[in-house]
Amino acid sequence: MAVSVFDLFKVGIGPSSSHTVGPMRAAYLFCQQLQHRDFIDQTVLIKSDLYGSLGHTGKGHGTDKAIILGLSGYQPDKIEPELIDEILNNVNQSKSIKLTKKNSIVFDYKKHLKFHKRKTLPLHSNGMRFVAYDKQDNILLSKDFYSVGGGFIISHNKLAQKEIIEDSTQLPYSFDSGEELLELCKTNKSSIAEIMYANEKTWLSTAKINKQLDKLWEVIQACVNRGLNSPGELPGGLKVKRRAPELFQSLRDKPQAALRDPLTILDWVNLYALAVSEENAAGGRVVTAPTNGAAGIIPAVLHYYYHFCPEANIQGIRNFILTAGAVGMLYKKNASISGAEVGCQGEVGVACSMAAAGLGAACEESPEHIENAAEIAMEHNLGLTCDPIGGLVQIPCIERNAMGAVKAINAFRMASRGDGSHWVSLDKVIKTMKVTGQDMQTKYKETSRGGLAVNIIEC
Ligand code: SF4
């Protein structure tokens, strides 16, 4: 299956790629299918059922809102975050959803959107079922979708075969493992970023690839800026205060303190990660990298590169994103990037590994050093569980992004001081991560039934 770097890095809204972006896309796609089959005008009711992890933590992650927005015809990369409340209020007040200009269907939140905490659908822990009915209560269309992490969805028709539409494009430099990727670099005397450029050219010209990479960087910078300048509390009831604005002010107002304390750079890295993760928790516009829960790590390390590495330039940013994408693809192909499937090692762990590799590419390290950096970063995230308090992507997620960013920089530095040779390969650590995820109890996989989620006394 051919995956583009732009499939992996998507512009979306917070707080979760698998619980917000994926379900919104699924609901939107379901309505598109009704349209293609000419059922849309006959539809008078759509029932949505959420299963597994979506049933458990969907409310905290905003899955309900995402479904309503998707059914209303909105897509995560196109919707303006500031319009969301108004759209949802209209649906709540009118108890209806506008499917098309001509057709508004009845929608009662309690009756037509159900969270099933104890049931799962067969293919994945993040399952959704949409059923559309006509006036006579006949089923027009029933469809199951799975949100498999990073905003990716697969669909499954209850009455037909499993239906996963894969892109069968032949890439010039196709690779399925870290070993194959290193071999391609060696044979072609290319960097990982050059291999990625050649593959992306299957779909787009170099100018367009650069334009899209630069657009991602713009969205990332805008997200950091909004996070730095948006004080207040995060939604959801935990009363978590946004920390980035105050920290930003203190760092900006005392630049001389940095001269006495060289580790002030870490404060800035933490700041960038907090800014994005708080923006994500507030439902703002973020780039999934590779998921929303872990969306602060790559932006924080990119900002570190841009502001603190002496040779930083725009091509370095592009090479960073492409190389991080190559590593992300390896995890997606050979393990998982879904917290509901393998715990937080699949989100924060993968983002940390991608960021370490990206920084290596931006700093023009060899492919071997980059592979080593990606491996070190994951090796020390193995076993990381997913246990968000109250099902909200806030505690421990926000701080965990800051820790992941700092760890990525350290992994890069350790690798760059070596000669590229090392005991554990990236492929082996990816395999270990997958097996560790399989052994992990369900309560540690985005269900909020274990870990911090149950050991904090609620007041
Ligand atoms: S604990 Fe990790 S995997 Fe779970 S919601 Fe938070 S960031 Fe995502």
Residues whose N, C-alpha, C, O or C-beta is under 5 A from the ligand:
A	BS01	SF4	G293 A294 G339 G343 C344 E347 T385 C386 D387 P388 V393 C397
